[in-house]
Amino acid sequence: MASEYHRGEMDIQEQEATFVMFNSLTKWGSLAITSLLVWLVLWFCTPTGFLGATVTAFIVAVIGVVVLKEKPDADH
């Protein structure tokens, strides 16, 4: 029974792709929700108005894209 187990023979390409996709969707979805919430709160809950809220949400989105984008792997 123990001889039927073979360590490390399973192909995990699909699992790796799912993991990368899940992390990407989580990362970019969080940024989208954050930008949307900033826009809605500033537009409806402060005297900032539509234009100020839009500009601020856009700035938050741009900063988020710069921070969250894929970085090249460091060669060690």
Phi and psi restraints in degrees (range 20) as a CNS / XPLOR table:
assign (resid 1 and name C) (resid 2 and name N)
       (resid 2 and name CA) (resid 2 and name C) 1.0 -68.9 20.0 2
assign (resid 2 and name N) (resid 2 and name CA)
       (resid 2 and name C) (resid 3 and name N) 1.0 -23.6 20.0 2
assign (resid 2 and name C) (resid 3 and name N)
       (resid 3 and name CA) (resid 3 and name C) 1.0 -74.4 20.0 2
assign (resid 3 and name N) (resid 3 and name CA)
       (resid 3 and name C) (resid 4 and name N) 1.0 -12.7 20.0 2
assign (resid 3 and name C) (resid 4 and name N)
       (resid 4 and name CA) (resid 4 and name C) 1.0 -77.2 20.0 2
assign (resid 4 and name N) (resid 4 and name CA)
       (resid 4 and name C) (resid 5 and name N) 1.0 -15.8 20.0 2
assign (resid 4 and name C) (resid 5 and name N)
       (resid 5 and name CA) (resid 5 and name C) 1.0 -85.3 20.0 2
assign (resid 5 and name N) (resid 5 and name CA)
       (resid 5 and name C) (resid 6 and name N) 1.0 126.4 20.0 2
assign (resid 5 and name C) (resid 6 and name N)
       (resid 6 and name CA) (resid 6 and name C) 1.0 -123.8 20.0 2
assign (resid 6 and name N) (resid 6 and name CA)
       (resid 6 and name C) (resid 7 and name N) 1.0 112.5 20.0 2
assign (resid 6 and name C) (resid 7 and name N)
       (resid 7 and name CA) (resid 7 and name C) 1.0 -72.6 20.0 2
assign (resid 7 and name N) (resid 7 and name CA)
       (resid 7 and name C) (resid 8 and name N) 1.0 130.1 20.0 2
assign (resid 7 and name C) (resid 8 and name N)
       (resid 8 and name CA) (resid 8 and name C) 1.0 77.2 20.0 2
assign (resid 8 and name N) (resid 8 and name CA)
       (resid 8 and name C) (resid 9 and name N) 1.0 20.6 20.0 2
assign (resid 8 and name C) (resid 9 and name N)
       (resid 9 and name CA) (resid 9 and name C) 1.0 -97.2 20.0 2
assign (resid 9 and name N) (resid 9 and name CA)
       (resid 9 and name C) (resid 10 and name N) 1.0 -7.1 20.0 2
assign (resid 9 and name C) (resid 10 and name N)
       (resid 10 and name CA) (resid 10 and name C) 1.0 -79.7 20.0 2
assign (resid 10 and name N) (resid 10 and name CA)
       (resid 10 and name C) (resid 11 and name N) 1.0 138.1 20.0 2
assign (resid 10 and name C) (resid 11 and name N)
       (resid 11 and name CA) (resid 11 and name C) 1.0 -80.6 20.0 2
assign (resid 11 and name N) (resid 11 and name CA)
       (resid 11 and name C) (resid 12 and name N) 1.0 120.0 20.0 2
assign (resid 11 and name C) (resid 12 and name N)
       (resid 12 and name CA) (resid 12 and name C) 1.0 -111.3 20.0 2
assign (resid 12 and name N) (resid 12 and name CA)
       (resid 12 and name C) (resid 13 and name N) 1.0 20.3 20.0 2
assign (resid 12 and name C) (resid 13 and name N)
       (resid 13 and name CA) (resid 13 and name C) 1.0 -59.0 20.0 2
assign (resid 13 and name N) (resid 13 and name CA)
       (resid 13 and name C) (resid 14 and name N) 1.0 -44.4 20.0 2
assign (resid 13 and name C) (resid 14 and name N)
       (resid 14 and name CA) (resid 14 and name C) 1.0 -67.8 20.0 2
assign (resid 14 and name N) (resid 14 and name CA)
       (resid 14 and name C) (resid 15 and name N) 1.0 -37.7 20.0 2
assign (resid 14 and name C) (resid 15 and name N)
       (resid 15 and name CA) (resid 15 and name C) 1.0 -66.3 20.0 2
assign (resid 15 and name N) (resid 15 and name CA)
       (resid 15 and name C) (resid 16 and name N) 1.0 -39.5 20.0 2
assign (resid 15 and name C) (resid 16 and name N)
       (resid 16 and name CA) (resid 16 and name C) 1.0 -64.2 20.0 2
assign (resid 16 and name N) (resid 16 and name CA)
       (resid 16 and name C) (resid 17 and name N) 1.0 -41.9 20.0 2
assign (resid 16 and name C) (resid 17 and name N)
       (resid 17 and name CA) (resid 17 and name C) 1.0 -64.5 20.0 2
assign (resid 17 and name N) (resid 17 and name CA)
       (resid 17 and name C) (resid 18 and name N) 1.0 -40.2 20.0 2
assign (resid 17 and name C) (resid 18 and name N)
       (resid 18 and name CA) (resid 18 and name C) 1.0 -64.9 20.0 2
assign (resid 18 and name N) (resid 18 and name CA)
       (resid 18 and name C) (resid 19 and name N) 1.0 -41.5 20.0 2
assign (resid 18 and name C) (resid 19 and name N)
       (resid 19 and name CA) (resid 19 and name C) 1.0 -62.0 20.0 2
assign (resid 19 and name N) (resid 19 and name CA)
       (resid 19 and name C) (resid 20 and name N) 1.0 -45.8 20.0 2
assign (resid 19 and name C) (resid 20 and name N)
       (resid 20 and name CA) (resid 20 and name C) 1.0 -64.4 20.0 2
assign (resid 20 and name N) (resid 20 and name CA)
       (resid 20 and name C) (resid 21 and name N) 1.0 -42.6 20.0 2
assign (resid 20 and name C) (resid 21 and name N)
       (resid 21 and name CA) (resid 21 and name C) 1.0 -64.5 20.0 2
assign (resid 21 and name N) (resid 21 and name CA)
       (resid 21 and name C) (resid 22 and name N) 1.0 -43.6 20.0 2
assign (resid 21 and name C) (resid 22 and name N)
       (resid 22 and name CA) (resid 22 and name C) 1.0 -61.4 20.0 2
assign (resid 22 and name N) (resid 22 and name CA)
       (resid 22 and name C) (resid 23 and name N) 1.0 -44.7 20.0 2
assign (resid 22 and name C) (resid 23 and name N)
       (resid 23 and name CA) (resid 23 and name C) 1.0 -64.4 20.0 2
assign (resid 23 and name N) (resid 23 and name CA)
       (resid 23 and name C) (resid 24 and name N) 1.0 -39.9 20.0 2
assign (resid 23 and name C) (resid 24 and name N)
       (resid 24 and name CA) (resid 24 and name C) 1.0 -65.7 20.0 2
assign (resid 24 and name N) (resid 24 and name CA)
       (resid 24 and name C) (resid 25 and name N) 1.0 -45.2 20.0 2
assign (resid 24 and name C) (resid 25 and name N)
       (resid 25 and name CA) (resid 25 and name C) 1.0 -63.7 20.0 2
assign (resid 25 and name N) (resid 25 and name CA)
       (resid 25 and name C) (resid 26 and name N) 1.0 -38.1 20.0 2
assign (resid 25 and name C) (resid 26 and name N)
       (resid 26 and name CA) (resid 26 and name C) 1.0 -64.9 20.0 2
assign (resid 26 and name N) (resid 26 and name CA)
       (resid 26 and name C) (resid 27 and name N) 1.0 -45.1 20.0 2
assign (resid 26 and name C) (resid 27 and name N)
       (resid 27 and name CA) (resid 27 and name C) 1.0 -64.2 20.0 2
assign (resid 27 and name N) (resid 27 and name CA)
       (resid 27 and name C) (resid 28 and name N) 1.0 -53.1 20.0 2
assign (resid 27 and name C) (resid 28 and name N)
       (resid 28 and name CA) (resid 28 and name C) 1.0 -74.4 20.0 2
assign (resid 28 and name N) (resid 28 and name CA)
       (resid 28 and name C) (resid 29 and name N) 1.0 -31.8 20.0 2
assign (resid 28 and name C) (resid 29 and name N)
       (resid 29 and name CA) (resid 29 and name C) 1.0 -65.8 20.0 2
assign (resid 29 and name N) (resid 29 and name CA)
       (resid 29 and name C) (resid 30 and name N) 1.0 -38.7 20.0 2
assign (resid 29 and name C) (resid 30 and name N)
       (resid 30 and name CA) (resid 30 and name C) 1.0 -63.5 20.0 2
assign (resid 30 and name N) (resid 30 and name CA)
       (resid 30 and name C) (resid 31 and name N) 1.0 -40.3 20.0 2
assign (resid 30 and name C) (resid 31 and name N)
       (resid 31 and name CA) (resid 31 and name C) 1.0 -65.3 20.0 2
assign (resid 31 and name N) (resid 31 and name CA)
       (resid 31 and name C) (resid 32 and name N) 1.0 -41.8 20.0 2
assign (resid 31 and name C) (resid 32 and name N)
       (resid 32 and name CA) (resid 32 and name C) 1.0 -63.7 20.0 2
assign (resid 32 and name N) (resid 32 and name CA)
       (resid 32 and name C) (resid 33 and name N) 1.0 -44.0 20.0 2
assign (resid 32 and name C) (resid 33 and name N)
       (resid 33 and name CA) (resid 33 and name C) 1.0 -64.7 20.0 2
assign (resid 33 and name N) (resid 33 and name CA)
       (resid 33 and name C) (resid 34 and name N) 1.0 -41.2 20.0 2
assign (resid 33 and name C) (resid 34 and name N)
       (resid 34 and name CA) (resid 34 and name C) 1.0 -61.7 20.0 2
assign (resid 34 and name N) (resid 34 and name CA)
       (resid 34 and name C) (resid 35 and name N) 1.0 -46.7 20.0 2
assign (resid 34 and name C) (resid 35 and name N)
       (resid 35 and name CA) (resid 35 and name C) 1.0 -63.2 20.0 2
assign (resid 35 and name N) (resid 35 and name CA)
       (resid 35 and name C) (resid 36 and name N) 1.0 -41.8 20.0 2
assign (resid 35 and name C) (resid 36 and name N)
       (resid 36 and name CA) (resid 36 and name C) 1.0 -63.1 20.0 2
assign (resid 36 and name N) (resid 36 and name CA)
       (resid 36 and name C) (resid 37 and name N) 1.0 -44.4 20.0 2
assign (resid 36 and name C) (resid 37 and name N)
       (resid 37 and name CA) (resid 37 and name C) 1.0 -65.0 20.0 2
assign (resid 37 and name N) (resid 37 and name CA)
       (resid 37 and name C) (resid 38 and name N) 1.0 -40.7 20.0 2
assign (resid 37 and name C) (resid 38 and name N)
       (resid 38 and name CA) (resid 38 and name C) 1.0 -60.2 20.0 2
assign (resid 38 and name N) (resid 38 and name CA)
       (resid 38 and name C) (resid 39 and name N) 1.0 -45.1 20.0 2
assign (resid 38 and name C) (resid 39 and name N)
       (resid 39 and name CA) (resid 39 and name C) 1.0 -62.4 20.0 2
assign (resid 39 and name N) (resid 39 and name CA)
       (resid 39 and name C) (resid 40 and name N) 1.0 -47.8 20.0 2
assign (resid 39 and name C) (resid 40 and name N)
       (resid 40 and name CA) (resid 40 and name C) 1.0 -65.4 20.0 2
assign (resid 40 and name N) (resid 40 and name CA)
       (resid 40 and name C) (resid 41 and name N) 1.0 -44.0 20.0 2
assign (resid 40 and name C) (resid 41 and name N)
       (resid 41 and name CA) (resid 41 and name C) 1.0 -64.4 20.0 2
assign (resid 41 and name N) (resid 41 and name CA)
       (resid 41 and name C) (resid 42 and name N) 1.0 -45.3 20.0 2
assign (resid 41 and name C) (resid 42 and name N)
       (resid 42 and name CA) (resid 42 and name C) 1.0 -68.2 20.0 2
assign (resid 42 and name N) (resid 42 and name CA)
       (resid 42 and name C) (resid 43 and name N) 1.0 -34.4 20.0 2
assign (resid 42 and name C) (resid 43 and name N)
       (resid 43 and name CA) (resid 43 and name C) 1.0 -73.2 20.0 2
assign (resid 43 and name N) (resid 43 and name CA)
       (resid 43 and name C) (resid 44 and name N) 1.0 -46.0 20.0 2
assign (resid 43 and name C) (resid 44 and name N)
       (resid 44 and name CA) (resid 44 and name C) 1.0 -97.0 20.0 2
assign (resid 44 and name N) (resid 44 and name CA)
       (resid 44 and name C) (resid 45 and name N) 1.0 -21.3 20.0 2
assign (resid 44 and name C) (resid 45 and name N)
       (resid 45 and name CA) (resid 45 and name C) 1.0 -110.9 20.0 2
assign (resid 45 and name N) (resid 45 and name CA)
       (resid 45 and name C) (resid 46 and name N) 1.0 -1.0 20.0 2
assign (resid 45 and name C) (resid 46 and name N)
       (resid 46 and name CA) (resid 46 and name C) 1.0 -136.2 20.0 2
assign (resid 46 and name N) (resid 46 and name CA)
       (resid 46 and name C) (resid 47 and name N) 1.0 164.7 20.0 2
assign (resid 46 and name C) (resid 47 and name N)
       (resid 47 and name CA) (resid 47 and name C) 1.0 -79.6 20.0 2
assign (resid 47 and name N) (resid 47 and name CA)
       (resid 47 and name C) (resid 48 and name N) 1.0 14.5 20.0 2
assign (resid 47 and name C) (resid 48 and name N)
       (resid 48 and name CA) (resid 48 and name C) 1.0 -62.2 20.0 2
assign (resid 48 and name N) (resid 48 and name CA)
       (resid 48 and name C) (resid 49 and name N) 1.0 -40.1 20.0 2
assign (resid 48 and name C) (resid 49 and name N)
       (resid 49 and name CA) (resid 49 and name C) 1.0 88.7 20.0 2
assign (resid 49 and name N) (resid 49 and name CA)
       (resid 49 and name C) (resid 50 and name N) 1.0 178.0 20.0 2
assign (resid 49 and name C) (resid 50 and name N)
       (resid 50 and name CA) (resid 50 and name C) 1.0 -65.4 20.0 2
assign (resid 50 and name N) (resid 50 and name CA)
       (resid 50 and name C) (resid 51 and name N) 1.0 -48.9 20.0 2
assign (resid 50 and name C) (resid 51 and name N)
       (resid 51 and name CA) (resid 51 and name C) 1.0 -64.8 20.0 2
assign (resid 51 and name N) (resid 51 and name CA)
       (resid 51 and name C) (resid 52 and name N) 1.0 -45.4 20.0 2
assign (resid 51 and name C) (resid 52 and name N)
       (resid 52 and name CA) (resid 52 and name C) 1.0 -63.0 20.0 2
assign (resid 52 and name N) (resid 52 and name CA)
       (resid 52 and name C) (resid 53 and name N) 1.0 -39.9 20.0 2
assign (resid 52 and name C) (resid 53 and name N)
       (resid 53 and name CA) (resid 53 and name C) 1.0 -66.3 20.0 2
assign (resid 53 and name N) (resid 53 and name CA)
       (resid 53 and name C) (resid 54 and name N) 1.0 -40.6 20.0 2
assign (resid 53 and name C) (resid 54 and name N)
       (resid 54 and name CA) (resid 54 and name C) 1.0 -65.4 20.0 2
assign (resid 54 and name N) (resid 54 and name CA)
       (resid 54 and name C) (resid 55 and name N) 1.0 -45.1 20.0 2
assign (resid 54 and name C) (resid 55 and name N)
       (resid 55 and name CA) (resid 55 and name C) 1.0 -63.1 20.0 2
assign (resid 55 and name N) (resid 55 and name CA)
       (resid 55 and name C) (resid 56 and name N) 1.0 -44.5 20.0 2
assign (resid 55 and name C) (resid 56 and name N)
       (resid 56 and name CA) (resid 56 and name C) 1.0 -64.7 20.0 2
assign (resid 56 and name N) (resid 56 and name CA)
       (resid 56 and name C) (resid 57 and name N) 1.0 -43.7 20.0 2
assign (resid 56 and name C) (resid 57 and name N)
       (resid 57 and name CA) (resid 57 and name C) 1.0 -64.2 20.0 2
assign (resid 57 and name N) (resid 57 and name CA)
       (resid 57 and name C) (resid 58 and name N) 1.0 -37.1 20.0 2
assign (resid 57 and name C) (resid 58 and name N)
       (resid 58 and name CA) (resid 58 and name C) 1.0 -64.6 20.0 2
assign (resid 58 and name N) (resid 58 and name CA)
       (resid 58 and name C) (resid 59 and name N) 1.0 -42.4 20.0 2
assign (resid 58 and name C) (resid 59 and name N)
       (resid 59 and name CA) (resid 59 and name C) 1.0 -63.7 20.0 2
assign (resid 59 and name N) (resid 59 and name CA)
       (resid 59 and name C) (resid 60 and name N) 1.0 -42.5 20.0 2
assign (resid 59 and name C) (resid 60 and name N)
       (resid 60 and name CA) (resid 60 and name C) 1.0 -60.7 20.0 2
assign (resid 60 and name N) (resid 60 and name CA)
       (resid 60 and name C) (resid 61 and name N) 1.0 -41.9 20.0 2
assign (resid 60 and name C) (resid 61 and name N)
       (resid 61 and name CA) (resid 61 and name C) 1.0 -65.4 20.0 2
assign (resid 61 and name N) (resid 61 and name CA)
       (resid 61 and name C) (resid 62 and name N) 1.0 -43.0 20.0 2
assign (resid 61 and name C) (resid 62 and name N)
       (resid 62 and name CA) (resid 62 and name C) 1.0 -64.7 20.0 2
assign (resid 62 and name N) (resid 62 and name CA)
       (resid 62 and name C) (resid 63 and name N) 1.0 -45.2 20.0 2
assign (resid 62 and name C) (resid 63 and name N)
       (resid 63 and name CA) (resid 63 and name C) 1.0 -61.7 20.0 2
assign (resid 63 and name N) (resid 63 and name CA)
       (resid 63 and name C) (resid 64 and name N) 1.0 -40.3 20.0 2
assign (resid 63 and name C) (resid 64 and name N)
       (resid 64 and name CA) (resid 64 and name C) 1.0 -63.0 20.0 2
assign (resid 64 and name N) (resid 64 and name CA)
       (resid 64 and name C) (resid 65 and name N) 1.0 -40.8 20.0 2
assign (resid 64 and name C) (resid 65 and name N)
       (resid 65 and name CA) (resid 65 and name C) 1.0 -64.4 20.0 2
assign (resid 65 and name N) (resid 65 and name CA)
       (resid 65 and name C) (resid 66 and name N) 1.0 -42.8 20.0 2
assign (resid 65 and name C) (resid 66 and name N)
       (resid 66 and name CA) (resid 66 and name C) 1.0 -62.7 20.0 2
assign (resid 66 and name N) (resid 66 and name CA)
       (resid 66 and name C) (resid 67 and name N) 1.0 -42.2 20.0 2
assign (resid 66 and name C) (resid 67 and name N)
       (resid 67 and name CA) (resid 67 and name C) 1.0 -73.2 20.0 2
assign (resid 67 and name N) (resid 67 and name CA)
       (resid 67 and name C) (resid 68 and name N) 1.0 -37.9 20.0 2
assign (resid 67 and name C) (resid 68 and name N)
       (resid 68 and name CA) (resid 68 and name C) 1.0 -91.1 20.0 2
assign (resid 68 and name N) (resid 68 and name CA)
       (resid 68 and name C) (resid 69 and name N) 1.0 -10.8 20.0 2
assign (resid 68 and name C) (resid 69 and name N)
       (resid 69 and name CA) (resid 69 and name C) 1.0 -64.9 20.0 2
assign (resid 69 and name N) (resid 69 and name CA)
       (resid 69 and name C) (resid 70 and name N) 1.0 156.3 20.0 2
assign (resid 69 and name C) (resid 70 and name N)
       (resid 70 and name CA) (resid 70 and name C) 1.0 -64.1 20.0 2
assign (resid 70 and name N) (resid 70 and name CA)
       (resid 70 and name C) (resid 71 and name N) 1.0 135.6 20.0 2
assign (resid 70 and name C) (resid 71 and name N)
       (resid 71 and name CA) (resid 71 and name C) 1.0 -108.0 20.0 2
assign (resid 71 and name N) (resid 71 and name CA)
       (resid 71 and name C) (resid 72 and name N) 1.0 146.9 20.0 2
assign (resid 71 and name C) (resid 72 and name N)
       (resid 72 and name CA) (resid 72 and name C) 1.0 -64.5 20.0 2
assign (resid 72 and name N) (resid 72 and name CA)
       (resid 72 and name C) (resid 73 and name N) 1.0 145.9 20.0 2
assign (resid 72 and name C) (resid 73 and name N)
       (resid 73 and name CA) (resid 73 and name C) 1.0 -65.9 20.0 2
assign (resid 73 and name N) (resid 73 and name CA)
       (resid 73 and name C) (resid 74 and name N) 1.0 138.6 20.0 2
assign (resid 73 and name C) (resid 74 and name N)
       (resid 74 and name CA) (resid 74 and name C) 1.0 -79.6 20.0 2
assign (resid 74 and name N) (resid 74 and name CA)
       (resid 74 and name C) (resid 75 and name N) 1.0 132.5 20.0 2
assign (resid 74 and name C) (resid 75 and name N)
       (resid 75 and name CA) (resid 75 and name C) 1.0 -82.7 20.0 2
assign (resid 75 and name N) (resid 75 and name CA)
       (resid 75 and name C) (resid 76 and name N) 1.0 121.4 20.0 2
